[in-house]
Each structure stands twice: as C-alpha cells, then as structure tokens.
Amino acid sequence: MLQTVLDASPRTDAAAAQDVHVAAYRFMLLARLLDDKFAALYRAGKIHGGVFLGRGQEALSVSVGISLKKGDVFAPLIRDAAGRLAFGETVLDAVRTYLGSSLGPMRGRDGNVHRGKPQEGYLPMVSHLGAMISVVNGVLFARRYKKISGTVGAACVGEGATSTGAFHEALNQAGVEKLPLILIVANNQYAYSTPTHFQFACDSLADKAAGYGVEVQTVDGTDLGACLKVVGEAVARARRGGGPQLVVAELLRLCGHGEHDPNDYIDPKLWESPLGRDCLKVAEEYLLRQKWMAPSRVAILRNEIIREIEEAVAQVQREPAPDPFVEQWHSIATGHLNEGNEER
Amino acid sequence: MPRVPIIMPQLGESIAEANIVAFLVKPGDTVVADQNLIEVETNKATMTVTSPCGGKIEQFMAQLNESYAVGAVLGQIEATEEEAARAGLDSAPPKSSDTDRVGSADANGNRTRVQPTVRGLPVPANAAGASYLSPRLKARMTELGLSAADLSGVAGSGAAGRVTIEDFEKFISHLEEQRMSDASSMRVSVADAMRRSWTRPIANVGMPVCLDPLFAYRKVARPKPGPALCALRALAVALAENSKPAGRLVGSKIVHPTSIDIGFAVEAEDGVLVPVIRKADKKLLKELIAPYNELVELARERKLPAGATGGSIATVTNFGTFGLEWATPIPLPEQTLVLGLGAARHEPHWDSVKGEFVPIMEANLTLSFDHRVLDGGAAGRLLQRISELMKQPENL
C-alpha cells in the first residue's frame, strides 16, 4: 500500500522505481528478520503450535502487498509475512498472534497465521489452500452488487492448491464473471514435501489459465524487480477492468514447510539452481549496484528493524494470555471478526 | 538475578518428547538470546533448542541421551536484570487464574511420562472430566450406545481431567471382566427420563399432614378413597385455583398447563408407569375412585392403553407403600412438580384444649420441584393448600 504515499509526490520514473524498491526491500528484510525471530522463539519453547516462514518468497509476497491499495482485498498465504506487512499489518499484531497475547488480533485463541481484519479487506486465511480464492471472489461480487468500483482482490496460493477443486471452481467463476481478481501462485517446488512432478502434469502452471479464459504472466520469484513489475501490472490491469489475472512465480521455499520440518527431502540440485537464489540477497545486491542504498544504510536499516522486533517481542512477553473464564467460547463468530460489533 | 528456564520446545505437530543429543554450550558459558544451546532429536528430525535470552548458563538439569517431554525445564540461565527486561522476562505474565501455566511444571526436569503439550491449561470447571469429550471419543461412544452420564465414574487422565480415548477403552475392558446383564427397556427409558430431568435444579420441601379426617371419611364413604388419590385430587384442586406452579420454563417463557391432567406413579416390574387422570379438577373425589383403581390394575399388568399415559402436568407418588416416610422423588422431565406421600404412622399431637398429647395419624407430604420455576415459598404455599384440602375429604 505504497501508492498513496508515492502518488502524493510526483517524481521521475527512475526515482519512483527507487522508492518502491527501497520500500519493498525494507518490508522484505523486516519479514525475514521477524521470521528468524519467530523461529528462534519457537525453538526456545516460547511459541505453541506451528511456525511457518516465508523465507525465499519475500520478493513475490511484498510485490503483492505493495501493489494493493487501501480498500483492496488481500487473502495472503502462510508465507506472506512480507505481503502482510506491506499491506499494513503491524509487527505487533504478528508477534501477538504467535506469542498468544490476548491483545492480539486472534486474542490468543489461535496461533501463527490465521489472523486478519476482514473489514479492512485483509482476510484471515483458512488452511484449506485454494478455498480462499472463492472467498475473495465473494467479496468482489459483494462489492459489485454494492456498486463499489475500482478495487481489486488478490488471493495467494502455492502450486499445491492448483490441484484442489476449489482452485478450478474459483478461477472459472472469476473468468466467467470477469472479476477483478489477481491470483498469485507461488510455485515453491514443494507442497509440504510433495514435489511438482506429483502435483501437475502440464509444463507450466501458466498453461492452466487458457482453459479459464484468464490472462496469465509468469515471473522469476527470486527477482524483486521482475515481481514488482509483473504483479504491479497485473493489479493495474484488473483494476482497469481487464478481468482476472493469474501470476505464476517460480521460486524455491528456502525453509521447511514449518519450523518442525527439516526439509531434507528437497532435491539438493534445486539449491544450486537459479530458483535457489535468496531473493533478499538478490534484491540487496541490486539496490547496492544501483547505488539506491549504501552498504552502511543497509546495516543501519537492519539494526533498526532488529530493535523494532526485539521491542515488540519484549512488550508482548509481558502481555496477558487469554483468560478462559472471561473468554467468549463461541468458536466461529469471534468478536474480532465482528470488529466493533462485539457481543460480550 | 533472574533465572530463566530453558524449555523443551514443541518440535512438531505430533511430537511429545525429544532426546538430548548434544549440549552446544556448558555451564558457566555466556550466551546471547536466540543462540543454539542444545541439540535434540525427535523421531522425525534433529533440531536445536535456542536461548530465551542472553546470560550465563547456570546449570543443565537434562542428561545426555535422555528423553524429555515438551515443556520440561532442561536448564537455567542466569540473566542480568537488564537482559531479562530486554527480553520481556523481568516480570511474570499476569495470571488469569491460580492454575499453572505452560512451562511452570516439572521444575526439577524429572521425567515421568509424556504430558500433554499444554499443561495445566485452565479450562472452566464445568468443562473438565467427562463433560468435555473429543470427537473421536464421542464417535466411539455413539458406536457403543453410551452417553456422557455413563462415564461419570471415569476420572480422566487427559488435560484438565478430560476423559481420553485410552481412559475410555480401559474402562470398557474393565467392564468386560465383570458380570453384565441387559437392562430392560423399561429400565433404560426410566434412566433416560431421570437423566434428562436431572439437568434441572431440583429442590424439595415437605410437611406432615394429618390423615385422621380422611380415615374417618373412609369409614362412611362407599367406595373408599385411598390417601394417594385424595392427595391427587387435592393437588388438582389446588392447581385449578392457581396453575402457575405447574408451569414449565422454556427459554424465557413460562408455559402454562391447559388441562389439569395429573399422573400417578405405579410400580411395575423393573420400572415405574405413570397413568394419567385427565381433568382431575373437574370430577369429585368419589367419581375418581373407579377410574383410578382401573388404571392401577392396568398399569400393574402393563396393559395401559395408549392415551392413558403422557401429557400430565404433575405426578403423585405414594412412596409410603414401601414403608418410607420421606423421599425426594425426581419430577418427570416434562413436568415441574412431583407430589410425594409418605407412610402413615401414629404421632403425638399436642391438644391445647385437653392440655395433653393425643395420638393422631400423620404422613409426610413432599413436593419436589424445578427450582427455576418455583421458589420455596410458592412450593410451601402449594403444599399448605394441599394439606388443608386433604383435611376435608368430604368436600373434595
């Protein structure tokens, strides 16, 4: 959600590209360092339930978050820490969720990644990957009926979701109805431990788009510049009424499915391939090469972010856990999903 | 200086314990936050336990090549006040109840058996034990035709005393070692009715009633009414005057009775039947005797026609026939009231005119009621009115 800031100060194209790159890099670094902190807290026994990281997917993820505007719909994936932050989520909300603080968006009733703010278009994900595409379609339909125009919805899935029925139903529906949907498929080569040759038989997942009459682009998910361009253009086309847009990004998950997963099943050749590049390093090198950031500035930024994360963690460690004696025990209609319509 | 425990983390979705493979630091070493301290191995992977904060390793309680449950304290870090504060560990998180939270148990690192991942999780008292059943356990119970009440004798070993599937299977196999016989269908239906009724707060009141007027009336009346029928008729008249005590509470509404139909309990083989006298307020006591006797006979023979049971608004039970003076019966689940009558016996009664005790025949009247609908006062007034009516059988 950077556009609003950038729109306010018209600059040259090159300067605008620099601003977007620097902002995106900051969110990527923040997401990576936050993920690292969660991994450490998990292994110190401070986090219950799983910890799911977005290592290797930050470039794609941040491109989605940064290309969306306030009022758009965003249904992130478990690996979308960078996108969530770019879309406006605070570090505190993420930390509170993982550490089970009752002040967090899930009020400590749910850990890891199922948080969201539906009224702001930030949808809490369900773990049934593929199902969220239909939910985004639904929100977009609702807006059409309410005559709200100019907004788009982005749903993020992995390649594993493309072999679920929900993916096909939703993409078909979006195609037929010309919904302003941007469907981002992060092909990170493994759905948990299932490699792509057990997942699909076509050459590229992009081949699927033709069957639904949906426009498609593929992108190197390790290249921030390419991701910003391809995702940004897809969002712009959907916003202009160009109908649904499929974006297939090729990358490699640089971690286990969760922190409990040693990911020893990943083909070692993939680590050495271009897919195995760390998008954060690639982005950093590009920024330095372009002289858009000095090495000293990168180091300072890193320290600033670490301090921000450490402060958030220290604050949340002092916050209370949920109290079952005052907690609402209805499971679905939780107050935070009502957002302001809380029944107590 | 604050001591911060090093805890065995939850290392996977189904991992309950892990084995200590190597210590990467030794007591006395200075460590920083998030540093790898201990290498542990689960049946799935080898991983490292990290430091919750910076400080000096004071000791390791855990032993090499031993296995420890998730949440076990593996060692202690001596942290400076400043370091603990920086990590947010300077003050204990406010407790919402007196129960222990995660990680506070097993301070000696003793290995007993694998504990649930989240220990001492405070749950509301009413959610403990057999009242919280996992879907798997529920499915198994449905398969065997059992309900939660059947598990009342099982102390759960799960989190917060929950009955686990293992507890359940142990309970079932223990039962199989004992002699079992089939409960009759009558027994099962009474059990079901009583269990449903018992979901309500049932209260009891009682008072003695003098039966001398009734016994005097029986000497002249033909046919002779029994004390239970007399009590039934008195209850019907009292409820005709004010039917509110027989109302049922459903949600926030009182459902009023439309017809004063009164049931009475008759013992049958291995159970109880409740035939009903319809509109008992509209007939006189003497008119009720023949239909009452007929229903008693039919019930004992278990030949009650359809329509002779059900739909009553209150029940009379004459537990006095068993020689009992006092009882606290449970109303039928669809009723608010059950009126009980105890065994008659001679009691001394102070006669203020004669200035002496005189013997009278007396029996206890009891009223068991749904306390959500009635309070002690209303129940007492109803019982008082029934007692008054029973003292004038000729007018009933």
Boltz contact constraints between the chains, C-beta under 6 A:
constraints:
  - contact:
      token1: [A, 40]
      token2: [B, 34]
      max_distance: 6.0
  - contact:
      token1: [A, 40]
      token2: [B, 50]
      max_distance: 6.0
  - contact:
      token1: [A, 43]
      token2: [B, 9]
      max_distance: 6.0
  - contact:
      token1: [A, 43]
      token2: [B, 48]
      max_distance: 6.0
  - contact:
      token1: [A, 43]
      token2: [B, 49]
      max_distance: 6.0
  - contact:
      token1: [A, 43]
      token2: [B, 50]
      max_distance: 6.0
  - contact:
      token1: [A, 44]
      token2: [B, 50]
      max_distance: 6.0
  - contact:
      token1: [A, 44]
      token2: [B, 52]
      max_distance: 6.0
  - contact:
      token1: [A, 45]
      token2: [B, 7]
      max_distance: 6.0
  - contact:
      token1: [A, 45]
      token2: [B, 9]
      max_distance: 6.0
  - contact:
      token1: [A, 48]
      token2: [B, 10]
      max_distance: 6.0
  - contact:
      token1: [A, 260]
      token2: [B, 11]
      max_distance: 6.0
  - contact:
      token1: [A, 260]
      token2: [B, 12]
      max_distance: 6.0
  - contact:
      token1: [A, 262]
      token2: [B, 45]
      max_distance: 6.0
  - contact:
      token1: [A, 314]
      token2: [B, 87]
      max_distance: 6.0
  - contact:
      token1: [A, 314]
      token2: [B, 88]
      max_distance: 6.0
  - contact:
      token1: [A, 317]
      token2: [B, 88]
      max_distance: 6.0
  - contact:
      token1: [A, 318]
      token2: [B, 88]
      max_distance: 6.0
  - contact:
      token1: [A, 320]
      token2: [B, 93]
      max_distance: 6.0
  - contact:
      token1: [A, 320]
      token2: [B, 94]
      max_distance: 6.0
  - contact:
      token1: [A, 323]
      token2: [B, 96]
      max_distance: 6.0
  - contact:
      token1: [A, 324]
      token2: [B, 122]
      max_distance: 6.0
  - contact:
      token1: [A, 324]
      token2: [B, 123]
      max_distance: 6.0
